[in-house]
């Protein structure tokens, strides 16, 4: 599972491009990637990486729901940024193989 503040847009900033790149890398390693946003729940925009499951309304109304739903089991949870990690790291159920937190500096679009 990949959790970020917003749906990534490769044209918006470096952090978005990093999320898309890391999602593709996880797929290359054999993981099924699931993505959920913290602040843009309900967006109708498509996810920009192929074969990524985008958790959204009406089935998921929060990142917390995605992490705590008994049907969900993840080998890797990727938390994008300190603000996301500080809110959700305690909800991650053990045992997980890895907990990945990144702090990517977000550069303004030119």
Secondary structure, DSSP 8 states (H G I E B T S, - for coil): -EEESS---TTT-HHHHHHHHHHHHHHHTT---EEEESS-TT-----SSTT-EEE-TTT-SSHHHHHH-TT---SEEEEESHHHHHHHGGG--S--SEEEEE--------
